[in-house]
Amino acid sequence: MVLMMAFAEMTAMQQLIRRSGRTLCICAALLGVVATAGCGGETSSPSTGDPQASSGPSTMPAVQRGNGDPAAIRPITQRGGQPGAEPSEQDDPARRVLNQMLSRYRRAQRYSDQGTVQLSYRQNGTPQTDTAPLAVQYESPGLLAVQAYGLQLVCQGGLLSAQVVDPHSSDLDGQRLQQPLAGERLSLDAIYADPIVTQFATAGLGGPPPQLELLFGETPLSGLLVEQSRLSLAAPASLEQHSCHRLRITNTNPPLEYVLWIDRQDLTLRRIELPLALVPGLVDDVTIREAKLTIELTGASFDSPGRDHFRLPPRRQLQPVSRFIPLPPPLDSPLLGRTPPAFAFDAQARTGGFRITAAGSDRQVTVLLWVARHEGSQAAAVGLQEIANSLPQELRDATRFVIVMAEAGGPTDQTLQQWGVELPWVNDTEAVGRDVFGVEQAPTLAVLSSNRQIEWFQHRVEPGAMLALPQVIADVMAGARVGETLRTDHAANQQAYQDAIQQAAP
C-alpha cells in the first residue's frame, strides 16, 4: 500500500489508520502530518502531531521555538567525549569510513537523489509498504531542491521558494513562500529560517533530510551520533548493484541502533536503517511482523542533477507570502452555537430510561460520547466516567453523561461493564451521529444544553482533551453561550488570518 495520495493523514500525522482494532499513526507519522493550528489539521497523537508524530529520537536536529521567534536549529552535540579521546582512524576503520563520507559531502559541488522514507511490514501476513518523499538536489553555490514529506522547496537566484502539499488545509491555503537568501552559499539556518518550513521538513519518521545535514551542517548526523555512540562495521553488502559499507551506530541511552549504507566507491550515503522505536505503536502491535523503517536514498550521486529540478510545480491558485502564515484552527463543528436537526435517542440507565432530543434531556446539560468497540473508545469512555465521578454534586446532578454506541456487536451494557463504565447508554442504530452531528470517527464528544444549542464538540477526542469538559459544563450552567463564543472566536481568527496574509505579501 503506497500511501502517496498526498501529504495524507499524518500527518499523520490527522489521519489515523485503524488496523485490527488498534489505531496506528504509521502513515500519519511517516508522511509528516503536522497537527497544529498552523496546518489546519487535527491531532492524531501529537501528532503527532508538535509537528512530528513519531516518538523517541530521530535523525532530525531539534527545533526550538518560543515567544514567536523564528525556529532555530539547535547546535549539534559534540561526539566522542573530550578531544583526543577518540581512537585514531588507523585503529578504528568504522570511524575512518564515517569521516571519509562526511569529508566527501563537505566537498561536494553537486548532489542528487530520489530519496524516500519507507516503512515496510507484514500486517496479518499481508505485505505493506508506506512511503514519503525525502529527496534533495543541489548544485553549488546556490541551487537547491528539496521534497520532504509535504514540503516542496527550491533555492535559486538568491531566492528561497517553498510550498506545502496538504489537501486537508488546501495546501496551506495555496501559500507560496518567497524569501531572499542571505549570503552566497546555502546554510541550514537559511533553509530552516521559516518555522513552518521547519515543521514540515522535520515532521515525518525520518526527520529532516539527512542529505541537508551532510551537505551544509557543521556537525552532521548529530541526531544519530551522540557522545556514547559506538561505531562498528558489518560485512559489506550490495544495494542496487552498489557495494556498500554497513556502518552500525549503537547508542545505549536510549538503546537505539542505526545502520548507514555507504557506497564503497563514491562514498554516497544510500540507505539509513532506522530503529522501529521511532514508529508510535508499532512495536506493541501483535499483527505486525517483519517491520523495517529506512531512508532510501535511491540514485544518490555527486553528478549534476540538471536544471529542471530547481523549480516548484505550478499551481492553479497561488498566494505569494514573505513568510508562511499559520492557518487558524478549524471550527470543530458547523453546529457549534446552533440547534441540531431533529433527532431522538431513548437512553438506558440503571435507574430507568430517558429521552434525548435536540432540546436536550431531562438535565440542563447533556454530554454525548460516540464510541466503537476498540481501545481508543474504551479509554475515552473510562475518562468520561472519571470526570462524571469527580464533578461537584451540583454540576453532576445537572448533567446527563451518555455513551452512544456507534458500532454493531454484542450487548452494549456488557461492553461497558467490561470497560468499568456505568454511565447511561444508547445504541445509535439510525446513524444519528453521522447524519445529524457529523461524527466521522469514534470517539467523538458533543455537549448539548437545554437552550437547544451545541456548546462543545470534539472529533476523535482523547482523554486528555476531555479535561476541559468540567469547565465547559460549569460555564454552561452559569449561563454562558459557549458554542456561540467559540463561533465568534473562530470568525475573529479568520479575519486575523486574512489580515496577516495581506501583511505578508512580498
C-alpha positions in Angstrom: 0.0 0.0 0.0 1.9 3.0 -1.2 0.4 6.0 0.6 1.5 8.8 -1.7 -2.1 10.1 -2.2 -0.9 13.4 -0.9 0.6 14.6 2.4 -2.1 12.4 3.9 -3.3 11.6 7.2 -0.1 12.2 9.4 0.2 14.0 9.1 -0.2 11.8 10.4 0.1 12.7 11.1 -4.7 13.8 11.4 -5.3 10.7 9.8 -5.0 7.6 11.8 -5.2 4.2 10.2 -7.2 1.8 12.2 -6.0 -1.7 11.8 -7.4 -4.8 13.5 -8.9 -2.7 16.3 -5.6 -0.9 17.1 -5.1 2.6 16.0 -1.7 3.2 14.5 -0.4 6.6 13.3 2.1 4.9 11.0 1.1 6.7 7.8 0.5 10.0 9.5 3.9 9.9 11.1 5.6 8.7 8.0 4.1 11.3 5.8 4.7 14.0 8.3 1.2 15.3 9.2 1.5 18.5 11.2 -1.3 18.6 13.7 -1.2 22.2 14.8 -3.2 25.3 14.3 -0.6 26.3 11.8 -1.6 23.5 9.5 -5.3 23.3 9.8 -5.3 19.6 10.8 -6.4 17.5 13.7 -4.1 15.7 16.0 -3.6 12.0 15.9 -1.2 11.7 18.8 0.5 14.6 18.7 0.6 14.0 16.4 1.6 13.8 16.0 1.3 16.0 15.5 4.4 19.3 17.8 4.9 18.6 14.1 6.2 15.1 14.4 4.1 12.1 15.0 6.9 9.8 15.9 8.1 9.2 19.4 11.7 8.9 20.6 14.9 10.2 19.0 15.3 10.6 15.3 17.8 11.8 12.8 16.4 15.3 12.9 18.0 18.3 14.6 15.9 19.6 17.4 13.8 22.7 16.7 13.5 25.2 19.5 10.6 27.6 19.5 9.5 30.3 21.9 7.8 33.7 22.0 7.1 33.7 18.3 10.8 33.7 17.4 11.8 32.0 14.2 12.8 28.4 14.6 16.4 27.7 15.2 18.3 24.6 14.7 19.8 23.5 18.0 23.6 23.3 17.9 24.7 19.7 17.2 26.1 17.9 20.2 29.8 17.0 20.3 30.7 13.4 19.7 33.4 11.2 21.1 34.0 12.8 24.6 37.0 15.0 25.2 39.4 15.9 22.4 41.9 13.2 21.9 39.6 10.6 23.5 38.6 9.1 20.2 40.7 6.2 18.7 42.7 7.0 15.6 41.3 6.2 12.2 44.0 3.5 11.9 42.7 1.8 14.9 39.0 2.4 14.1 38.0 1.5 10.5 34.4 2.4 11.2 35.3 5.9 12.2 37.5 6.2 9.1 34.7 5.3 6.8 32.4 7.8 8.5 34.9 10.6 8.3 35.6 9.8 4.7 31.9 10.1 3.9 31.5 13.3 5.8 34.5 14.8 4.1 33.2 13.8 0.7 29.8 15.5 1.3 31.5 18.7 2.6 33.5 19.0 -0.6 30.5 18.3 -2.9 29.7 20.8 -5.6 26.8 18.8 -6.9 24.4 16.2 -5.5 21.2 14.4 -6.4 18.9 11.6 -5.2 15.3 10.4 -5.3 15.1 9.7 -1.6 12.1 8.4 0.3 11.3 7.2 3.8 9.9 3.7 3.7 8.1 1.6 6.3 7.7 -2.0 5.2 6.0 -4.7 7.2 3.5 -7.6 7.2 0.1 -7.0 8.7 -1.7 -10.2 9.4 0.6 -11.8 6.8 -0.1 -9.2 4.1 3.0 -7.2 2.9 2.6 -3.5 3.1 4.8 -0.5 2.3 4.2 3.1 3.2 6.4 5.8 1.6 7.0 9.5 1.8 9.4 11.7 -0.3 12.7 12.8 1.2 14.7 13.9 -1.9 17.4 16.5 -2.4 19.1 18.0 -5.5 22.0 20.5 -5.1 24.4 22.4 -7.3 26.9 24.9 -5.8 26.8 27.6 -4.9 23.0 28.3 -4.6 20.8 25.8 -6.4 18.8 23.5 -4.1 15.6 21.5 -4.5 14.0 19.6 -1.5 11.0 17.4 -1.3 10.4 16.4 2.3 7.1 14.9 3.3 4.6 17.7 2.4 7.2 20.3 1.8 8.5 21.4 -1.7 11.4 23.9 -1.5 13.6 25.4 -4.1 16.6 27.8 -3.8 17.6 29.6 -7.0 18.9 33.1 -7.9 19.2 34.1 -4.3 15.6 33.4 -3.5 14.1 30.6 -1.4 10.6 29.4 -2.6 8.5 26.8 -0.8 5.0 25.4 -0.8 3.1 22.8 1.1 1.2 19.8 -0.2 -1.6 19.1 2.3 -5.2 18.6 1.0 -6.6 19.0 4.5 -5.6 22.6 4.5 -6.0 23.2 0.8 -2.2 23.1 0.5 -1.8 25.7 3.3 -4.4 27.8 1.6 -2.3 28.0 -1.5 0.5 30.0 0.2 3.9 30.0 -1.6 6.8 31.3 0.5 9.3 33.7 -1.3 12.2 34.8 0.8 15.6 36.3 -0.2 18.6 34.3 0.9 21.4 36.0 2.8 24.9 35.2 1.7 26.2 33.5 -1.4 26.3 30.0 0.0 23.4 27.9 1.4 23.2 27.1 5.1 20.8 25.1 7.3 19.9 28.4 9.1 18.8 29.9 5.8 16.9 26.8 4.7 15.1 26.4 8.1 14.5 30.1 8.7 10.7 29.9 8.4 9.1 28.0 11.3 6.5 26.2 9.1 9.2 25.1 6.7 10.9 23.6 9.7 7.7 22.0 10.8 7.0 20.2 7.6 10.6 19.3 6.8 11.1 17.6 10.1 7.6 16.2 10.5 8.0 12.6 9.4 9.5 9.4 10.9 12.8 10.0 9.1 13.2 13.5 10.5 14.6 16.2 8.2 16.5 15.2 5.1 19.9 13.9 6.3 21.4 15.0 2.9 21.0 18.6 4.0 22.9 18.0 7.2 25.7 16.2 5.3 25.9 19.0 2.7 25.5 22.0 4.9 25.7 21.0 8.6 28.6 21.9 10.8 28.3 18.6 12.7 26.1 16.4 10.6 24.1 13.3 11.7 24.1 14.6 15.3 20.7 13.0 15.9 22.3 9.6 15.4 25.8 10.2 16.8 26.0 11.1 20.5 28.8 11.0 23.0 28.1 7.4 23.9 27.7 6.1 20.3 29.7 3.0 19.4 30.7 2.6 15.8 31.3 -0.8 14.0 31.4 -2.2 10.5 29.2 -5.1 9.5 30.1 -7.2 6.4 29.7 -5.2 3.1 26.5 -5.8 1.2 25.1 -4.9 -2.2 22.4 -2.3 -2.7 21.0 -1.8 -6.2 24.3 -3.1 -7.7 26.4 -0.8 -5.4 28.8 -2.5 -3.0 28.3 -0.7 0.4 29.9 -0.4 3.7 27.4 -1.0 6.5 28.3 1.3 9.4 26.5 0.4 12.6 25.8 3.2 15.1 24.8 1.8 18.5 23.5 4.1 21.2 22.9 2.9 24.8 20.8 5.8 26.2 18.2 5.3 24.8 19.1 1.9 23.3 18.8 2.6 19.6 20.7 1.3 16.5 21.2 2.8 13.1 22.9 1.4 10.1 24.4 3.6 7.3 24.9 2.0 3.9 27.8 3.9 2.4 28.9 3.3 -1.2 32.4 1.9 -1.1 33.3 3.5 -4.4 31.9 7.1 -4.3 31.1 7.4 -0.6 27.4 8.4 -1.2 25.0 7.5 1.6 22.5 5.1 0.0 20.4 3.9 2.9 19.8 4.5 6.6 18.2 1.8 8.7 16.2 3.5 11.5 15.0 2.0 14.8 11.4 0.8 14.9 11.1 2.6 18.2 10.5 5.7 16.1 7.1 4.4 15.0 4.5 5.0 17.6 2.5 1.9 18.5 4.3 -0.4 16.0 6.4 -2.5 18.4 3.3 -3.3 20.5 1.0 -4.3 17.7 0.9 -8.1 17.6 -0.5 -8.1 14.0 2.8 -6.5 12.6 5.7 -8.7 11.6 9.0 -8.2 9.7 8.8 -4.4 10.0 11.6 -2.2 8.6 12.0 1.6 8.7 14.6 3.0 6.3 15.6 6.2 4.4 16.2 5.0 0.9 18.5 7.5 -1.0 17.9 5.9 -4.4 20.1 7.2 -7.2 22.4 9.1 -4.8 25.1 10.8 -6.9 27.6 13.6 -6.9 26.8 14.3 -10.5 24.8 17.3 -11.7 21.1 16.9 -11.2 20.0 19.0 -14.2 18.3 22.4 -14.0 14.8 21.1 -14.4 14.7 20.1 -10.8 15.1 23.7 -9.5 11.5 24.9 -9.9 8.4 24.3 -8.0 5.4 22.5 -9.5 2.8 25.0 -10.8 -0.4 25.7 -9.0 -3.8 26.9 -10.1 -4.3 29.1 -7.0 -1.2 30.8 -5.6 -0.8 33.2 -2.7 2.7 34.6 -2.5 3.9 35.4 1.0 7.2 36.6 2.6 6.6 34.2 5.5 4.2 31.3 5.9 1.1 32.3 7.9 -0.3 29.5 10.2 -3.9 28.7 9.4 -6.4 29.4 12.2 -7.8 26.3 13.8 -10.9 25.0 12.0 -14.4 25.2 13.6 -14.8 21.9 15.4 -18.4 21.6 14.1 -20.7 23.8 12.0 -23.3 23.1 14.7 -21.4 24.9 17.4 -23.8 27.6 18.8 -26.6 26.2 16.7 -29.6 23.9 17.2 -29.0 20.5 15.7 -31.6 18.9 13.4 -34.4 16.9 15.0 -33.4 13.5 16.4 -34.4 11.3 19.3 -32.5 8.8 21.5 -34.0 6.6 24.1 -31.2 6.0 26.5 -30.9 3.3 29.1 -29.8 3.8 32.7 -29.8 1.7 35.9 -32.4 4.0 37.3 -34.6 3.9 34.2 -34.8 5.2 30.7 -34.9 8.8 29.4 -35.2 10.6 26.0 -32.7 12.8 24.4 -33.7 15.2 21.6 -32.5 18.4 20.0 -33.9 20.2 23.1 -31.6 18.2 25.4 -32.5 15.6 28.0 -34.1 15.7 31.5 -31.0 17.6 32.7 -29.7 21.1 31.9 -26.6 19.7 30.2 -26.3 16.6 28.1 -22.9 15.1 27.2 -22.9 12.5 24.3 -19.8 10.4 23.7 -19.9 8.3 20.5 -17.8 5.2 20.9 -17.0 2.0 19.0 -15.6 -1.3 20.2 -11.9 -0.5 20.3 -9.2 0.7 22.8 -9.4 4.4 21.9 -13.1 4.4 22.6 -12.7 2.5 25.8 -10.1 5.0 27.1 -12.4 7.9 26.3 -15.4 6.2 28.0 -13.4 5.5 31.1 -12.1 9.1 31.1 -15.7 10.4 30.8 -16.7 8.2 33.7 -13.9 9.6 35.8 -14.9 13.1 35.0 -18.6 12.4 35.9 -17.5 10.9 39.2 -15.2 13.8 40.1 -17.7 16.6 39.3 -19.1 18.7 42.2 -22.5 17.3 43.1 -24.4 20.4 41.9 -22.9 20.0 38.4 -23.3 16.3 38.3 -27.0 16.5 39.2 -27.5 18.9 36.3 -25.6 16.8 33.7 -26.5 13.7 31.7 -23.5 11.7 30.6 -24.4 9.3 27.8 -22.4 6.7 25.9 -23.6 6.4 22.3 -22.5 3.1 20.8 -21.9 3.6 17.1 -20.8 0.0 16.2 -22.9 -3.1 16.0 -21.9 -6.1 18.2 -22.7 -7.7 21.5 -24.9 -6.1 24.1 -23.7 -2.6 24.8 -24.3 -2.8 28.6 -22.0 -5.8 28.7 -19.3 -4.0 26.8 -19.5 -1.0 29.1 -19.4 -3.4 32.1 -16.2 -4.9 30.8 -14.8 -1.4 30.4 -15.8 -0.5 34.0 -18.2 2.2 32.8 -21.6 2.7 34.5 -22.9 5.6 32.5 -26.2 5.6 30.7 -26.0 4.4 27.1 -27.9 4.2 23.8 -27.3 2.3 20.5 -27.1 4.6 17.5 -28.9 2.3 15.2 -30.2 5.1 13.0 -26.7 6.7 12.5 -27.7 9.9 14.2 -24.1 10.7 14.9 -23.2 10.6 11.3 -26.3 12.2 9.7 -27.1 14.8 12.4 -23.9 15.6 14.3 -21.3 14.9 11.5 -19.5 12.3 13.6 -16.7 10.9 11.4 -14.9 8.6 13.8 -15.2 7.4 17.4 -14.7 8.6 20.0 -16.4 11.9 19.4 -17.9 14.1 22.1 -20.7 16.7 21.9 -22.2 18.9 24.7 -25.9 19.9 24.3 -27.5 22.5 26.5 -31.1 23.0 27.4 -31.3 26.1 25.3 -31.1 23.7 22.2 -27.5 24.6 21.3 -24.4 22.5 20.7 -21.9 24.1 23.2 -18.8 22.0 22.6 -17.7 19.4 20.1 -14.5 17.3 19.9 -13.7 15.0 17.0 -11.7 11.9 17.9 -11.4 13.0 21.4 -8.7 11.7 23.7 -8.9 11.5 27.5 -6.5 14.5 27.9 -8.7 16.7 25.7 -11.7 16.0 28.0 -10.1 17.7 30.9 -11.7 20.9 29.7 -15.1 19.4 30.0 -15.9 20.2 33.6 -15.2 23.9 32.9 -17.4 23.8 29.8 -20.2 22.3 31.9 -19.7 24.9 34.7 -19.8 27.8 32.1 -23.0 26.5 30.5 -24.6 26.1 34.0 -23.6 29.8 34.7 -25.4 30.9 31.6 -22.5 31.3 29.2 -23.2 30.6 25.5 -20.0 28.6 25.0 -20.8 27.4 21.4 -21.6 31.0 20.3 -18.4 32.3 21.8 -16.4 29.6 20.0 -18.0 30.5 16.8 -17.3 34.2 17.3 -13.7 33.5 18.2 -13.4 31.4 15.0 -14.7 34.3 12.9 -12.2 36.7 14.6 -9.3 34.2 13.9 -10.3 34.0 10.2 -10.2 37.8 9.9 -6.9 38.0 11.7 -5.5 35.4 9.3 -6.7 37.4 6.3 -5.1 40.5 7.7 -1.8 38.6 8.3 -1.8 37.3 4.7 -2.1 40.8 3.3 0.7 42.0 5.6 2.9 39.0 4.5 2.6 39.8 0.8 6.1 40.1 -0.7 
